[in-house]
Amino acid sequence: MHYWLMKSEPSEVSVDDALAAPRSTVPWTGVRNYQARNFMRDAMRVGDGVLFYHSSCAEPGIVGIARVASTPYPDPTQFDPKSPYHDPGSKREEPRWLLVDVQVLRKTRNLTLPQLRADPALADLLVLQRGNRLSITPVERRHWDRILERLAD
């Protein structure tokens, strides 16, 4: 099993939006970074753990526990000229961008970015590394366990 931190702007898809969706499951659309796409394509498996992270908001942080709920498939927003994620260079027969479905298992209190940074056990968590802007990052098992501990406090 693998673990991931997946960022979403609450104005796009919040943890509450995901919980309100059928089966609390949403397609993770709009990933336009090759490394993040490759994580979905090559490493994610159904059942992998996900830390649902709100970004680009007043208090960024982990706001839910989720799981990968599908195998990767083409992101339909790449073909939609009305979408901000439209990619005119991507072809239906050879899609450039993929997504996975994510199912929120539970909403948590917001474990904020300053709280994550203040925990020495999380010092090398990828999302905390200077210059890291990826929307999807792998999470080591020890970090996953520590974050679950912190959320249980």
C-alpha positions as CSV (number, residue, x, y, z in Angstrom):
1,M,0.0,0.0,0.0
2,H,1.1,3.5,-0.8
3,Y,0.2,6.8,0.8
4,W,-0.3,10.2,-0.9
5,L,-1.0,13.8,-0.1
6,M,-3.3,15.3,-2.7
7,K,-3.9,19.1,-2.8
8,S,-7.2,20.7,-3.9
9,E,-8.2,24.3,-3.8
10,P,-11.5,24.4,-1.7
11,S,-13.0,26.7,-4.4
12,E,-12.5,23.8,-6.9
13,V,-13.3,20.7,-4.8
14,S,-13.4,20.9,-1.0
15,V,-13.6,18.0,1.4
16,D,-17.2,18.9,1.9
17,D,-17.9,18.8,-1.8
18,A,-16.3,15.4,-2.0
19,L,-18.4,14.1,1.0
20,A,-21.6,15.4,-0.7
21,A,-20.8,13.6,-4.0
22,P,-22.2,10.1,-4.7
23,R,-20.3,7.6,-2.6
24,S,-18.2,10.5,-1.4
25,T,-16.1,10.1,-4.5
26,V,-14.8,12.7,-6.9
27,P,-12.6,12.6,-10.0
28,W,-9.3,14.3,-9.4
29,T,-9.3,16.5,-12.5
30,G,-7.0,19.2,-13.6
31,V,-3.6,17.7,-12.8
32,R,-1.2,19.3,-15.4
33,N,2.2,18.4,-14.1
34,Y,3.9,15.4,-15.6
35,Q,5.4,14.2,-12.3
36,A,2.0,14.3,-10.5
37,R,0.4,12.6,-13.5
38,N,3.1,9.9,-13.5
39,F,2.4,9.2,-9.8
40,M,-1.3,8.5,-10.7
41,R,-0.4,6.5,-13.8
42,D,2.5,4.4,-12.4
43,A,2.3,4.2,-8.7
44,M,-1.2,4.8,-7.3
45,R,-3.4,1.7,-6.6
46,V,-7.0,1.4,-5.6
47,G,-7.1,1.5,-1.8
48,D,-4.0,3.6,-1.3
49,G,-4.4,6.1,1.5
50,V,-4.8,9.8,0.7
51,L,-4.4,12.9,2.9
52,F,-6.9,15.4,1.4
53,Y,-5.2,18.8,1.6
54,H,-6.8,22.2,1.0
55,S,-4.4,24.6,-0.7
56,S,-4.5,28.2,-1.9
57,C,-6.9,29.2,1.0
58,A,-6.8,31.1,4.3
59,E,-5.6,28.1,6.3
60,P,-3.9,25.4,4.1
61,G,-3.8,22.0,5.6
62,I,-4.9,18.4,5.8
63,V,-8.7,18.3,6.1
64,G,-9.6,14.7,5.4
65,I,-8.6,11.1,5.0
66,A,-9.4,9.5,1.7
67,R,-8.5,6.6,-0.5
68,V,-7.7,6.1,-4.2
69,A,-11.0,4.7,-5.6
70,S,-10.2,3.9,-9.2
71,T,-7.4,3.1,-11.6
72,P,-6.2,6.0,-13.8
73,Y,-8.2,7.1,-16.8
74,P,-8.2,10.1,-19.2
75,D,-9.1,13.4,-17.6
76,P,-12.1,14.7,-19.7
77,T,-11.3,18.3,-18.9
78,Q,-8.3,18.2,-21.3
79,F,-10.7,17.9,-24.2
80,D,-13.2,20.6,-23.1
81,P,-12.5,24.0,-24.7
82,K,-14.6,25.6,-21.9
83,S,-12.5,24.1,-19.1
84,P,-9.6,26.0,-17.6
85,Y,-7.7,22.7,-17.8
86,H,-8.2,22.4,-21.6
87,D,-5.1,21.1,-23.4
88,P,-5.5,21.6,-27.2
89,G,-2.4,19.5,-27.8
90,S,-3.9,16.4,-26.1
91,K,-5.7,14.0,-28.5
92,R,-8.5,11.6,-27.5
93,E,-6.7,8.7,-29.0
94,E,-3.5,9.6,-27.1
95,P,-4.6,11.5,-24.0
96,R,-1.8,13.4,-22.2
97,W,-3.6,13.8,-18.8
98,L,-5.0,11.2,-16.4
99,L,-7.0,11.2,-13.2
100,V,-8.0,8.9,-10.5
101,D,-11.2,8.9,-8.4
102,V,-10.7,9.8,-4.8
103,Q,-13.2,8.7,-2.1
104,V,-13.2,10.7,1.2
105,L,-13.5,8.4,4.2
106,R,-13.8,11.1,6.8
107,K,-13.4,14.8,7.3
108,T,-10.8,15.8,10.0
109,R,-10.0,18.9,11.8
110,N,-7.7,21.1,9.8
111,L,-4.1,20.0,10.5
112,T,-2.6,23.3,9.3
113,L,0.7,23.9,7.5
114,P,2.2,25.7,10.5
115,Q,1.2,22.7,12.7
116,L,2.8,20.3,10.2
117,R,6.0,22.4,10.1
118,A,6.2,22.5,13.9
119,D,6.3,18.7,14.2
120,P,9.9,17.4,14.1
121,A,8.7,14.0,13.1
122,L,7.4,15.5,9.9
123,A,10.4,17.6,9.0
124,D,11.1,15.7,5.8
125,L,7.5,15.4,4.7
126,L,7.6,16.3,1.0
127,V,4.9,18.9,1.0
128,L,7.0,20.9,3.6
129,Q,10.1,21.0,1.4
130,R,11.1,24.4,0.1
131,G,10.1,24.9,-3.5
132,N,7.7,21.8,-3.6
133,R,4.6,22.9,-5.5
134,L,3.4,19.5,-6.7
135,S,-0.3,18.8,-6.2
136,I,0.3,15.1,-5.5
137,T,3.2,13.9,-3.4
138,P,4.0,10.5,-1.9
139,V,3.8,10.2,1.8
140,E,6.0,7.7,3.8
141,R,4.3,5.3,6.1
142,R,5.9,6.9,9.2
143,H,4.6,10.3,8.1
144,W,1.1,8.8,7.5
145,D,1.1,7.2,10.9
146,R,2.3,10.4,12.6
147,I,-0.3,12.5,10.9
148,L,-3.1,10.1,11.9
149,E,-1.8,10.3,15.5
150,R,-1.9,14.1,15.4
151,L,-5.4,14.0,14.0
152,A,-6.5,11.7,16.9
153,D,-5.2,14.2,19.5
